[in-house]
Amino acid sequence: GQTRRDYGFWCPRHLHTSNGQGYKFLGIDQCAPPCPNMYFKNYELDVAKSFIGIVSIFCLCATLFTFLTFLIDVKRFRYPERPIIYYSVCYSIVSLMYFIGFLLGNRTA
């Protein structure tokens, strides 16, 4: 009979990524998948984007409420409680970025 040769899969040049990005495609390191939406359907991507947008609104409201409570009476929050305010401001900026990304869609990163 004929012998079958397995040439395996090698990553095409346009799919190669630089070191340290962590991409792995079909068992080959530093190789990115060819399509950005290869693993999910459009419906699943829309549900995920909507979920992230709604959660970012809730997070933004909660963190802004915490920060505004701090601004009403600054002396009330001494050392043990003060780092919570800093976390709240950081989380509000993060949730604001997710919300802006939700509003603007794929046009911005």
DRENGU-896866 format. One record per residue (C-alpha): x, y, z; residue in one letter; residue number from 1. Coordinates in steps of 0.5 Angstrom, whole numbers, plus 500, padded with zeros to 3 digits. Layout:
N
REC    x    y    z  type  seq
REC    X    Y    Z     a  NUM
...
END
This chain:
109
REC    x    y    z  type  seq
REC  500  500  500     g    1
REC  502  507  500     q    2
REC  505  511  506     t    3
REC  501  517  508     r    4
REC  506  523  510     r    5
REC  503  528  515     d    6
REC  506  534  514     y    7
REC  503  537  520     g    8
REC  500  544  520     f    9
REC  505  550  520     w   10
REC  503  557  521     c   11
REC  502  562  515     p   12
REC  506  568  515     r   13
REC  500  573  516     h   14
REC  498  569  522     l   15
REC  504  570  526     h   16
REC  504  574  532     t   17
REC  510  577  536     s   18
REC  513  573  543     n   19
REC  509  574  549     g   20
REC  502  575  547     q   21
REC  500  568  549     g   22
REC  497  566  542     y   23
REC  496  559  541     k   24
REC  492  556  535     f   25
REC  491  549  533     l   26
REC  497  547  538     g   27
REC  502  552  535     i   28
REC  505  557  539     d   29
REC  505  565  537     q   30
REC  500  563  531     c   31
REC  493  567  532     a   32
REC  486  565  529     p   33
REC  485  567  522     p   34
REC  478  571  524     c   35
REC  476  575  530     p   36
REC  469  572  531     n   37
REC  472  565  529     m   38
REC  469  562  536     y   39
REC  463  565  537     f   40
REC  456  567  533     k   41
REC  454  574  532     n   42
REC  448  573  537     y   43
REC  453  571  542     e   44
REC  458  577  541     l   45
REC  451  581  541     d   46
REC  449  578  548     v   47
REC  456  579  551     a   48
REC  457  586  549     k   49
REC  450  588  552     s   50
REC  452  584  558     f   51
REC  458  588  559     i   52
REC  454  595  557     g   53
REC  449  593  563     i   54
REC  454  591  568     v   55
REC  458  597  567     s   56
REC  452  602  568     i   57
REC  451  599  574     f   58
REC  458  599  576     c   59
REC  459  606  574     l   60
REC  453  608  578     c   61
REC  455  604  585     a   62
REC  462  607  584     t   63
REC  460  614  583     l   64
REC  455  614  589     f   65
REC  461  611  593     t   66
REC  465  617  591     f   67
REC  459  622  592     l   68
REC  458  620  599     t   69
REC  465  621  600     f   70
REC  465  628  598     l   71
REC  459  630  602     i   72
REC  463  629  609     d   73
REC  470  628  607     v   74
REC  472  628  615     k   75
REC  468  622  616     r   76
REC  472  617  612     f   77
REC  479  616  616     r   78
REC  485  612  614     y   79
REC  482  605  614     p   80
REC  476  607  610     e   81
REC  480  612  605     r   82
REC  483  606  601     p   83
REC  476  604  599     i   84
REC  474  611  596     i   85
REC  481  610  592     y   86
REC  478  604  589     y   87
REC  472  606  588     s   88
REC  475  612  583     v   89
REC  479  607  580     c   90
REC  473  602  578     y   91
REC  469  608  576     s   92
REC  474  610  571     i   93
REC  474  603  569     v   94
REC  467  602  568     s   95
REC  467  609  564     l   96
REC  471  606  559     m   97
REC  467  600  558     y   98
REC  461  604  558     f   99
REC  464  608  553     i  100
REC  466  602  549     g  101
REC  459  599  549     f  102
REC  457  606  546     l  103
REC  462  607  541     l  104
REC  462  599  539     g  105
REC  468  597  535     n  106
REC  470  603  532     r  107
REC  475  604  539     t  108
REC  479  600  543     a  109
END
